Amino acid sequence: MKLFYMVMGFMAGLLPLSAMAAVSGYQRPVPQPQSATAELWFGLATVMLVVSLYIVHRVVKGR
């Protein structure tokens, strides 16, 4: 029963937040362009993922 009261208290605390969000209106965030550094790290992570998958393939194939 204590859990019920805790959940209800939490939900009652969220009501003012949802009311404020409804009144203020939703403004969509503007997407930021990718930087060259972000693209470099994404490319590096992609290569490392493919290499690690190949290593797992070799290990599993050898058994």
PQR file with spaces between the fields and no chain letter, atoms N, CA, C, O and H, PARSE charges and radii, in Angstrom:
ATOM       1  N    MET     1       0.825   -1.185    0.000 -0.4000 1.5000
ATOM       2  CA   MET     1       0.000    0.000    0.000 -0.0000 2.0000
ATOM       3  C    MET     1       0.876    1.258    0.000  0.5500 1.7000
ATOM       4  O    MET     1       0.513    2.290   -0.565 -0.5500 1.4000
ATOM       5  N    LYS     2       2.038    1.140    0.649 -0.4000 1.5000
ATOM       6  CA   LYS     2       2.946    2.279    0.685 -0.0000 2.0000
ATOM       7  C    LYS     2       3.439    2.616   -0.724  0.5500 1.7000
ATOM       8  O    LYS     2       3.600    3.785   -1.074 -0.5500 1.4000
ATOM       9  H    LYS     2       2.332    0.301    1.108  0.4000 1.0000
ATOM      10  N    LEU     3       3.675    1.580   -1.519 -0.4000 1.5000
ATOM      11  CA   LEU     3       4.116    1.791   -2.896 -0.0000 2.0000
ATOM      12  C    LEU     3       3.056    2.533   -3.700  0.5500 1.7000
ATOM      13  O    LEU     3       3.371    3.397   -4.518 -0.5500 1.4000
ATOM      14  H    LEU     3       3.544    0.631   -1.234  0.4000 1.0000
ATOM      15  N    PHE     4       1.792    2.183   -3.456 -0.4000 1.5000
ATOM      16  CA   PHE     4       0.692    2.854   -4.149 -0.0000 2.0000
ATOM      17  C    PHE     4       0.703    4.352   -3.860  0.5500 1.7000
ATOM      18  O    PHE     4       0.564    5.171   -4.769 -0.5500 1.4000
ATOM      19  H    PHE     4       1.536    1.481   -2.791  0.4000 1.0000
ATOM      20  N    TYR     5       0.871    4.700   -2.584 -0.4000 1.5000
ATOM      21  CA   TYR     5       0.887    6.117   -2.217 -0.0000 2.0000
ATOM      22  C    TYR     5       2.110    6.831   -2.795  0.5500 1.7000
ATOM      23  O    TYR     5       2.035    8.000   -3.172 -0.5500 1.4000
ATOM      24  H    TYR     5       0.984    4.034   -1.846  0.4000 1.0000
ATOM      25  N    MET     6       3.223    6.124   -2.861 -0.4000 1.5000
ATOM      26  CA   MET     6       4.418    6.731   -3.449 -0.0000 2.0000
ATOM      27  C    MET     6       4.210    7.006   -4.934  0.5500 1.7000
ATOM      28  O    MET     6       4.579    8.070   -5.431 -0.5500 1.4000
ATOM      29  H    MET     6       3.284    5.174   -2.556  0.4000 1.0000
ATOM      30  N    VAL     7       3.619    6.046   -5.638 -0.4000 1.5000
ATOM      31  CA   VAL     7       3.370    6.217   -7.075 -0.0000 2.0000
ATOM      32  C    VAL     7       2.371    7.334   -7.309  0.5500 1.7000
ATOM      33  O    VAL     7       2.556    8.161   -8.202 -0.5500 1.4000
ATOM      34  H    VAL     7       3.319    5.182   -5.234  0.4000 1.0000
ATOM      35  N    MET     8       1.312    7.361   -6.509 -0.4000 1.5000
ATOM      36  CA   MET     8       0.303    8.411   -6.669 -0.0000 2.0000
ATOM      37  C    MET     8       0.887    9.790   -6.356  0.5500 1.7000
ATOM      38  O    MET     8       0.557   10.769   -7.026 -0.5500 1.4000
ATOM      39  H    MET     8       1.163    6.689   -5.784  0.4000 1.0000
ATOM      40  N    GLY     9       1.741    9.870   -5.358 -0.4000 1.5000
ATOM      41  CA   GLY     9       2.396   11.137   -5.041 -0.0000 2.0000
ATOM      42  C    GLY     9       3.305   11.590   -6.167  0.5500 1.7000
ATOM      43  O    GLY     9       3.357   12.775   -6.496 -0.5500 1.4000
ATOM      44  H    GLY     9       2.009    9.075   -4.814  0.4000 1.0000
ATOM      45  N    PHE    10       4.019   10.648   -6.755 -0.4000 1.5000
ATOM      46  CA   PHE    10       4.891   10.977   -7.880 -0.0000 2.0000
ATOM      47  C    PHE    10       4.082   11.485   -9.066  0.5500 1.7000
ATOM      48  O    PHE    10       4.445   12.475   -9.701 -0.5500 1.4000
ATOM      49  H    PHE    10       3.977    9.685   -6.487  0.4000 1.0000
ATOM      50  N    MET    11       2.976   10.792   -9.357 -0.4000 1.5000
ATOM      51  CA   MET    11       2.144   11.209  -10.485 -0.0000 2.0000
ATOM      52  C    MET    11       1.492   12.563  -10.221  0.5500 1.7000
ATOM      53  O    MET    11       1.348   13.370  -11.140 -0.5500 1.4000
ATOM      54  H    MET    11       2.682    9.988   -8.841  0.4000 1.0000
ATOM      55  N    ALA    12       1.097   12.818   -8.973 -0.4000 1.5000
ATOM      56  CA   ALA    12       0.513   14.118   -8.637 -0.0000 2.0000
ATOM      57  C    ALA    12       1.557   15.218   -8.784  0.5500 1.7000
ATOM      58  O    ALA    12       1.220   16.351   -9.128 -0.5500 1.4000
ATOM      59  H    ALA    12       1.214   12.163   -8.227  0.4000 1.0000
ATOM      60  N    GLY    13       2.808   14.895   -8.527 -0.4000 1.5000
ATOM      61  CA   GLY    13       3.874   15.875   -8.707 -0.0000 2.0000
ATOM      62  C    GLY    13       4.137   16.179  -10.167  0.5500 1.7000
ATOM      63  O    GLY    13       4.613   17.265  -10.498 -0.5500 1.4000
ATOM      64  H    GLY    13       3.081   13.974   -8.247  0.4000 1.0000
ATOM      65  N    LEU    14       3.835   15.235  -11.047 -0.4000 1.5000
ATOM      66  CA   LEU    14       4.050   15.447  -12.478 -0.0000 2.0000
ATOM      67  C    LEU    14       2.942   16.260  -13.136  0.5500 1.7000
ATOM      68  O    LEU    14       3.149   16.824  -14.210 -0.5500 1.4000
ATOM      69  H    LEU    14       3.449   14.353  -10.779  0.4000 1.0000
ATOM      70  N    LEU    15       1.774   16.330  -12.513 -0.4000 1.5000
ATOM      71  CA   LEU    15       0.655   17.055  -13.117 -0.0000 2.0000
ATOM      72  C    LEU    15       0.980   18.518  -13.411  0.5500 1.7000
ATOM      73  O    LEU    15       0.701   18.982  -14.516 -0.5500 1.4000
ATOM      74  H    LEU    15       1.605   15.872  -11.640  0.4000 1.0000
ATOM      75  N    PRO    16       1.560   19.265  -12.468 -0.5600 1.5000
ATOM      76  CA   PRO    16       1.880   20.665  -12.805  0.2800 2.0000
ATOM      77  C    PRO    16       2.880   20.783  -13.953  0.5500 1.7000
ATOM      78  O    PRO    16       2.810   21.723  -14.745 -0.5500 1.4000
ATOM      79  N    LEU    17       3.801   19.839  -14.043 -0.4000 1.5000
ATOM      80  CA   LEU    17       4.783   19.893  -15.127 -0.0000 2.0000
ATOM      81  C    LEU    17       4.117   19.699  -16.480  0.5500 1.7000
ATOM      82  O    LEU    17       4.442   20.397  -17.441 -0.5500 1.4000
ATOM      83  H    LEU    17       3.857   19.076  -13.399  0.4000 1.0000
ATOM      84  N    SER    18       3.187   18.754  -16.558 -0.4000 1.5000
ATOM      85  CA   SER    18       2.511   18.528  -17.831 -0.0000 2.0000
ATOM      86  C    SER    18       1.618   19.708  -18.187  0.5500 1.7000
ATOM      87  O    SER    18       1.470   20.041  -19.363 -0.5500 1.4000
ATOM      88  H    SER    18       2.923   18.188  -15.778  0.4000 1.0000
ATOM      89  N    ALA    19       1.022   20.342  -17.181 -0.4000 1.5000
ATOM      90  CA   ALA    19       0.189   21.516  -17.447 -0.0000 2.0000
ATOM      91  C    ALA    19       1.047   22.666  -17.970  0.5500 1.7000
ATOM      92  O    ALA    19       0.639   23.375  -18.890 -0.5500 1.4000
ATOM      93  H    ALA    19       1.143   20.071  -16.226  0.4000 1.0000
ATOM      94  N    MET    20       2.227   22.854  -17.391 -0.4000 1.5000
ATOM      95  CA   MET    20       3.117   23.925  -17.860 -0.0000 2.0000
ATOM      96  C    MET    20       3.589   23.643  -19.283  0.5500 1.7000
ATOM      97  O    MET    20       3.719   24.565  -20.088 -0.5500 1.4000
ATOM      98  H    MET    20       2.559   22.278  -16.644  0.4000 1.0000
ATOM      99  N    ALA    21       3.846   22.382  -19.593 -0.4000 1.5000
ATOM     100  CA   ALA    21       4.288   22.037  -20.941 -0.0000 2.0000
ATOM     101  C    ALA    21       3.178   22.280  -21.953  0.5500 1.7000
ATOM     102  O    ALA    21       3.444   22.713  -23.075 -0.5500 1.4000
ATOM     103  H    ALA    21       3.741   21.633  -18.939  0.4000 1.0000
ATOM     104  N    ALA    22       1.943   22.008  -21.567 -0.4000 1.5000
ATOM     105  CA   ALA    22       0.819   22.215  -22.484 -0.0000 2.0000
ATOM     106  C    ALA    22       0.579   23.696  -22.730  0.5500 1.7000
ATOM     107  O    ALA    22       0.222   24.088  -23.840 -0.5500 1.4000
ATOM     108  H    ALA    22       1.727   21.657  -20.656  0.4000 1.0000
ATOM     109  N    VAL    23       0.771   24.521  -21.710 -0.4000 1.5000
ATOM     110  CA   VAL    23       0.533   25.957  -21.848 -0.0000 2.0000
ATOM     111  C    VAL    23       1.631   26.611  -22.679  0.5500 1.7000
ATOM     112  O    VAL    23       1.352   27.467  -23.518 -0.5500 1.4000
ATOM     113  H    VAL    23       1.061   24.203  -20.808  0.4000 1.0000
ATOM     114  N    SER    24       2.873   26.209  -22.449 -0.4000 1.5000
ATOM     115  CA   SER    24       3.984   26.874  -23.132 -0.0000 2.0000
ATOM     116  C    SER    24       4.050   26.515  -24.611  0.5500 1.7000
ATOM     117  O    SER    24       4.624   27.272  -25.394 -0.5500 1.4000
ATOM     118  H    SER    24       3.100   25.514  -21.767  0.4000 1.0000
ATOM     119  N    GLY    25       3.487   25.397  -25.011 -0.4000 1.5000
ATOM     120  CA   GLY    25       3.553   24.985  -26.412 -0.0000 2.0000
ATOM     121  C    GLY    25       4.870   24.285  -26.696  0.5500 1.7000
ATOM     122  O    GLY    25       5.884   24.537  -26.045 -0.5500 1.4000
ATOM     123  H    GLY    25       3.021   24.782  -24.375  0.4000 1.0000
ATOM     124  N    TYR    26       4.833   23.429  -27.651 -0.4000 1.5000
ATOM     125  CA   TYR    26       6.028   22.654  -27.983 -0.0000 2.0000
ATOM     126  C    TYR    26       6.779   23.337  -29.110  0.5500 1.7000
ATOM     127  O    TYR    26       6.204   23.651  -30.153 -0.5500 1.4000
ATOM     128  H    TYR    26       4.009   23.224  -28.180  0.4000 1.0000
ATOM     129  N    GLN    27       8.062   23.564  -28.895 -0.4000 1.5000
ATOM     130  CA   GLN    27       8.920   24.127  -29.939 -0.0000 2.0000
ATOM     131  C    GLN    27       9.934   23.059  -30.325  0.5500 1.7000
ATOM     132  O    GLN    27      10.724   22.598  -29.501 -0.5500 1.4000
ATOM     133  H    GLN    27       8.529   23.310  -28.048  0.4000 1.0000
ATOM     134  N    ARG    28       9.892   22.685  -31.576 -0.4000 1.5000
ATOM     135  CA   ARG    28      10.797   21.656  -32.062 -0.0000 2.0000
ATOM     136  C    ARG    28      12.233   22.135  -32.009  0.5500 1.7000
ATOM     137  O    ARG    28      12.516   23.265  -32.409 -0.5500 1.4000
ATOM     138  H    ARG    28       9.250   23.060  -32.245  0.4000 1.0000
ATOM     139  N    PRO    29      13.153   21.304  -31.525 -0.5600 1.5000
ATOM     140  CA   PRO    29      14.557   21.709  -31.517  0.2800 2.0000
ATOM     141  C    PRO    29      15.122   21.765  -32.935  0.5500 1.7000
ATOM     142  O    PRO    29      14.745   20.975  -33.800 -0.5500 1.4000
ATOM     143  N    VAL    30      16.010   22.689  -33.151 -0.4000 1.5000
ATOM     144  CA   VAL    30      16.642   22.835  -34.461 -0.0000 2.0000
ATOM     145  C    VAL    30      17.840   21.889  -34.507  0.5500 1.7000
ATOM     146  O    VAL    30      18.720   21.986  -33.651 -0.5500 1.4000
ATOM     147  H    VAL    30      16.317   23.331  -32.448  0.4000 1.0000
ATOM     148  N    PRO    31      17.902   20.982  -35.477 -0.5600 1.5000
ATOM     149  CA   PRO    31      19.035   20.060  -35.536  0.2800 2.0000
ATOM     150  C    PRO    31      20.328   20.795  -35.888  0.5500 1.7000
ATOM     151  O    PRO    31      20.349   21.699  -36.723 -0.5500 1.4000
ATOM     152  N    GLN    32      21.386   20.380  -35.233 -0.4000 1.5000
ATOM     153  CA   GLN    32      22.690   20.985  -35.471 -0.0000 2.0000
ATOM     154  C    GLN    32      23.426   20.184  -36.544  0.5500 1.7000
ATOM     155  O    GLN    32      23.266   18.966  -36.616 -0.5500 1.4000
ATOM     156  H    GLN    32      21.369   19.645  -34.555  0.4000 1.0000
ATOM     157  N    PRO    33      24.221   20.841  -37.371 -0.5600 1.5000
ATOM     158  CA   PRO    33      24.986   20.105  -38.386  0.2800 2.0000
ATOM     159  C    PRO    33      26.101   19.280  -37.733  0.5500 1.7000
ATOM     160  O    PRO    33      26.598   19.619  -36.659 -0.5500 1.4000
ATOM     161  N    GLN    34      26.474   18.203  -38.400 -0.4000 1.5000
ATOM     162  CA   GLN    34      27.556   17.367  -37.902 -0.0000 2.0000
ATOM     163  C    GLN    34      28.884   18.087  -38.089  0.5500 1.7000
ATOM     164  O    GLN    34      29.123   18.714  -39.122 -0.5500 1.4000
ATOM     165  H    GLN    34      26.070   17.928  -39.272  0.4000 1.0000
ATOM     166  N    SER    35      29.729   17.994  -37.096 -0.4000 1.5000
ATOM     167  CA   SER    35      31.062   18.569  -37.228 -0.0000 2.0000
ATOM     168  C    SER    35      31.990   17.519  -37.845  0.5500 1.7000
ATOM     169  O    SER    35      31.674   16.330  -37.868 -0.5500 1.4000
ATOM     170  H    SER    35      29.535   17.485  -36.258  0.4000 1.0000
ATOM     171  N    ALA    36      33.112   17.973  -38.332 -0.4000 1.5000
ATOM     172  CA   ALA    36      34.084   17.054  -38.931 -0.0000 2.0000
ATOM     173  C    ALA    36      34.630   16.095  -37.878  0.5500 1.7000
ATOM     174  O    ALA    36      34.910   14.934  -38.178 -0.5500 1.4000
ATOM     175  H    ALA    36      33.368   18.940  -38.313  0.4000 1.0000
ATOM     176  N    THR    37      34.782   16.572  -36.653 -0.4000 1.5000
ATOM     177  CA   THR    37      35.278   15.714  -35.577 -0.0000 2.0000
ATOM     178  C    THR    37      34.285   14.601  -35.275  0.5500 1.7000
ATOM     179  O    THR    37      34.676   13.451  -35.070 -0.5500 1.4000
ATOM     180  H    THR    37      34.555   17.515  -36.409  0.4000 1.0000
ATOM     181  N    ALA    38      33.003   14.942  -35.246 -0.4000 1.5000
ATOM     182  CA   ALA    38      31.979   13.923  -34.984 -0.0000 2.0000
ATOM     183  C    ALA    38      31.964   12.877  -36.091  0.5500 1.7000
ATOM     184  O    ALA    38      31.817   11.686  -35.819 -0.5500 1.4000
ATOM     185  H    ALA    38      32.686   15.876  -35.412  0.4000 1.0000
ATOM     186  N    GLU    39      32.112   13.314  -37.323 -0.4000 1.5000
ATOM     187  CA   GLU    39      32.135   12.365  -38.437 -0.0000 2.0000
ATOM     188  C    GLU    39      33.368   11.470  -38.376  0.5500 1.7000
ATOM     189  O    GLU    39      33.294   10.286  -38.708 -0.5500 1.4000
ATOM     190  H    GLU    39      32.231   14.282  -37.544  0.4000 1.0000
ATOM     191  N    LEU    40      34.494   12.026  -37.956 -0.4000 1.5000
ATOM     192  CA   LEU    40      35.714   11.235  -37.812 -0.0000 2.0000
ATOM     193  C    LEU    40      35.529   10.149  -36.757  0.5500 1.7000
ATOM     194  O    LEU    40      35.859    8.988  -36.999 -0.5500 1.4000
ATOM     195  H    LEU    40      34.554   12.988  -37.687  0.4000 1.0000
ATOM     196  N    TRP    41      35.005   10.516  -35.593 -0.4000 1.5000
ATOM     197  CA   TRP    41      34.803    9.538  -34.527 -0.0000 2.0000
ATOM     198  C    TRP    41      33.768    8.493  -34.923  0.5500 1.7000
ATOM     199  O    TRP    41      33.916    7.319  -34.582 -0.5500 1.4000
ATOM     200  H    TRP    41      34.737   11.459  -35.397  0.4000 1.0000
ATOM     201  N    PHE    42      32.724    8.901  -35.638 -0.4000 1.5000
ATOM     202  CA   PHE    42      31.717    7.943  -36.094 -0.0000 2.0000
ATOM     203  C    PHE    42      32.337    6.949  -37.073  0.5500 1.7000
ATOM     204  O    PHE    42      32.071    5.750  -36.992 -0.5500 1.4000
ATOM     205  H    PHE    42      32.604    9.855  -35.915  0.4000 1.0000
ATOM     206  N    GLY    43      33.158    7.440  -37.993 -0.4000 1.5000
ATOM     207  CA   GLY    43      33.830    6.556  -38.943 -0.0000 2.0000
ATOM     208  C    GLY    43      34.776    5.595  -38.250  0.5500 1.7000
ATOM     209  O    GLY    43      34.831    4.412  -38.587 -0.5500 1.4000
ATOM     210  H    GLY    43      33.374    8.414  -38.059  0.4000 1.0000
ATOM     211  N    LEU    44      35.526    6.110  -37.272 -0.4000 1.5000
ATOM     212  CA   LEU    44      36.445    5.258  -36.524 -0.0000 2.0000
ATOM     213  C    LEU    44      35.681    4.185  -35.748  0.5500 1.7000
ATOM     214  O    LEU    44      36.095    3.026  -35.720 -0.5500 1.4000
ATOM     215  H    LEU    44      35.482    7.071  -36.999  0.4000 1.0000
ATOM     216  N    ALA    45      34.581    4.561  -35.127 -0.4000 1.5000
ATOM     217  CA   ALA    45      33.773    3.590  -34.383 -0.0000 2.0000
ATOM     218  C    ALA    45      33.181    2.540  -35.314  0.5500 1.7000
ATOM     219  O    ALA    45      33.086    1.368  -34.950 -0.5500 1.4000
ATOM     220  H    ALA    45      34.244    5.503  -35.150  0.4000 1.0000
ATOM     221  N    THR    46      32.786    2.955  -36.507 -0.4000 1.5000
ATOM     222  CA   THR    46      32.237    2.009  -37.477 -0.0000 2.0000
ATOM     223  C    THR    46      33.286    0.990  -37.903  0.5500 1.7000
ATOM     224  O    THR    46      33.006   -0.207  -37.970 -0.5500 1.4000
ATOM     225  H    THR    46      32.864    3.907  -36.802  0.4000 1.0000
ATOM     226  N    VAL    47      34.487    1.463  -38.189 -0.4000 1.5000
ATOM     227  CA   VAL    47      35.573    0.556  -38.585 -0.0000 2.0000
ATOM     228  C    VAL    47      35.901   -0.403  -37.449  0.5500 1.7000
ATOM     229  O    VAL    47      36.090   -1.597  -37.683 -0.5500 1.4000
ATOM     230  H    VAL    47      34.714    2.436  -38.135  0.4000 1.0000
ATOM     231  N    MET    48      35.970    0.103  -36.226 -0.4000 1.5000
ATOM     232  CA   MET    48      36.281   -0.753  -35.083 -0.0000 2.0000
ATOM     233  C    MET    48      35.181   -1.792  -34.848  0.5500 1.7000
ATOM     234  O    MET    48      35.473   -2.923  -34.457 -0.5500 1.4000
ATOM     235  H    MET    48      35.816    1.072  -36.036  0.4000 1.0000
ATOM     236  N    LEU    49      33.935   -1.423  -35.079 -0.4000 1.5000
ATOM     237  CA   LEU    49      32.834   -2.379  -34.935 -0.0000 2.0000
ATOM     238  C    LEU    49      32.962   -3.506  -35.954  0.5500 1.7000
ATOM     239  O    LEU    49      32.798   -4.677  -35.613 -0.5500 1.4000
ATOM     240  H    LEU    49      33.698   -0.505  -35.396  0.4000 1.0000
ATOM     241  N    VAL    50      33.253   -3.156  -37.197 -0.4000 1.5000
ATOM     242  CA   VAL    50      33.401   -4.174  -38.239 -0.0000 2.0000
ATOM     243  C    VAL    50      34.591   -5.079  -37.930  0.5500 1.7000
ATOM     244  O    VAL    50      34.504   -6.294  -38.102 -0.5500 1.4000
ATOM     245  H    VAL    50      33.386   -2.205  -37.475  0.4000 1.0000
ATOM     246  N    VAL    51      35.694   -4.500  -37.477 -0.4000 1.5000
ATOM     247  CA   VAL    51      36.877   -5.297  -37.135 -0.0000 2.0000
ATOM     248  C    VAL    51      36.567   -6.239  -35.976  0.5500 1.7000
ATOM     249  O    VAL    51      36.947   -7.409  -36.011 -0.5500 1.4000
ATOM     250  H    VAL    51      35.764   -3.512  -37.336  0.4000 1.0000
ATOM     251  N    SER    52      35.886   -5.741  -34.959 -0.4000 1.5000
ATOM     252  CA   SER    52      35.571   -6.599  -33.817 -0.0000 2.0000
ATOM     253  C    SER    52      34.607   -7.714  -34.208  0.5500 1.7000
ATOM     254  O    SER    52      34.726   -8.832  -33.707 -0.5500 1.4000
ATOM     255  H    SER    52      35.578   -4.791  -34.931  0.4000 1.0000
ATOM     256  N    LEU    53      33.658   -7.431  -35.089 -0.4000 1.5000
ATOM     257  CA   LEU    53      32.758   -8.485  -35.559 -0.0000 2.0000
ATOM     258  C    LEU    53      33.520   -9.546  -36.345  0.5500 1.7000
ATOM     259  O    LEU    53      33.214  -10.734  -36.239 -0.5500 1.4000
ATOM     260  H    LEU    53      33.561   -6.522  -35.496  0.4000 1.0000
ATOM     261  N    TYR    54      34.505   -9.129  -37.131 -0.4000 1.5000
ATOM     262  CA   TYR    54      35.318  -10.091  -37.874 -0.0000 2.0000
ATOM     263  C    TYR    54      36.141  -10.954  -36.913  0.5500 1.7000
ATOM     264  O    TYR    54      36.285  -12.158  -37.124 -0.5500 1.4000
ATOM     265  H    TYR    54      34.754   -8.165  -37.217  0.4000 1.0000
ATOM     266  N    ILE    55      36.673  -10.340  -35.871 -0.4000 1.5000
ATOM     267  CA   ILE    55      37.448  -11.107  -34.888 -0.0000 2.0000
ATOM     268  C    ILE    55      36.561  -12.131  -34.191  0.5500 1.7000
ATOM     269  O    ILE    55      36.975  -13.273  -33.987 -0.5500 1.4000
ATOM     270  H    ILE    55      36.556   -9.362  -35.700  0.4000 1.0000
ATOM     271  N    VAL    56      35.362  -11.740  -33.828 -0.4000 1.5000
ATOM     272  CA   VAL    56      34.427  -12.689  -33.214 -0.0000 2.0000
ATOM     273  C    VAL    56      34.105  -13.808  -34.194  0.5500 1.7000
ATOM     274  O    VAL    56      34.016  -14.972  -33.801 -0.5500 1.4000
ATOM     275  H    VAL    56      35.025  -10.813  -33.994  0.4000 1.0000
ATOM     276  N    HIS    57      33.931  -13.467  -35.453 -0.4000 1.5000
ATOM     277  CA   HIS    57      33.659  -14.485  -36.476 -0.0000 2.0000
ATOM     278  C    HIS    57      34.798  -15.495  -36.541  0.5500 1.7000
ATOM     279  O    HIS    57      34.558  -16.701  -36.598 -0.5500 1.4000
ATOM     280  H    HIS    57      34.002  -12.521  -35.772  0.4000 1.0000
ATOM     281  N    ARG    58      36.028  -15.010  -36.533 -0.4000 1.5000
ATOM     282  CA   ARG    58      37.189  -15.907  -36.605 -0.0000 2.0000
ATOM     283  C    ARG    58      37.280  -16.798  -35.374  0.5500 1.7000
ATOM     284  O    ARG    58      37.591  -17.984  -35.487 -0.5500 1.4000
ATOM     285  H    ARG    58      36.223  -14.030  -36.487  0.4000 1.0000
ATOM     286  N    VAL    59      37.011  -16.233  -34.199 -0.4000 1.5000
ATOM     287  CA   VAL    59      37.098  -17.014  -32.962 -0.0000 2.0000
ATOM     288  C    VAL    59      36.026  -18.095  -32.938  0.5500 1.7000
ATOM     289  O    VAL    59      36.308  -19.240  -32.583 -0.5500 1.4000
ATOM     290  H    VAL    59      36.759  -15.270  -34.107  0.4000 1.0000
ATOM     291  N    VAL    60      34.814  -17.746  -33.306 -0.4000 1.5000
ATOM     292  CA   VAL    60      33.720  -18.718  -33.281 -0.0000 2.0000
ATOM     293  C    VAL    60      33.914  -19.775  -34.363  0.5500 1.7000
ATOM     294  O    VAL    60      33.607  -20.947  -34.142 -0.5500 1.4000
ATOM     295  H    VAL    60      34.585  -16.816  -33.594  0.4000 1.0000
ATOM     296  N    LYS    61      34.420  -19.376  -35.529 -0.4000 1.5000
ATOM     297  CA   LYS    61      34.647  -20.316  -36.627 -0.0000 2.0000
ATOM     298  C    LYS    61      35.727  -21.329  -36.257  0.5500 1.7000
ATOM     299  O    LYS    61      35.663  -22.477  -36.696 -0.5500 1.4000
ATOM     300  H    LYS    61      34.670  -18.425  -35.708  0.4000 1.0000
ATOM     301  N    GLY    62      36.701  -20.935  -35.470 -0.4000 1.5000
ATOM     302  CA   GLY    62      37.802  -21.821  -35.101 -0.0000 2.0000
ATOM     303  C    GLY    62      37.422  -22.905  -34.119  0.5500 1.7000
ATOM     304  O    GLY    62      38.178  -23.862  -33.951 -0.5500 1.4000
ATOM     305  H    GLY    62      36.753  -20.002  -35.113  0.4000 1.0000
ATOM     306  N    ARG    63      36.293  -22.797  -33.473 -0.4000 1.5000
ATOM     307  CA   ARG    63      35.896  -23.808  -32.481 -0.0000 2.0000
ATOM     308  C    ARG    63      35.316  -25.027  -33.115  0.5500 1.7000
ATOM     309  O    ARG    63      34.935  -25.966  -32.415 -0.5500 1.4000
ATOM     310  H    ARG    63      35.678  -22.020  -33.610  0.4000 1.0000
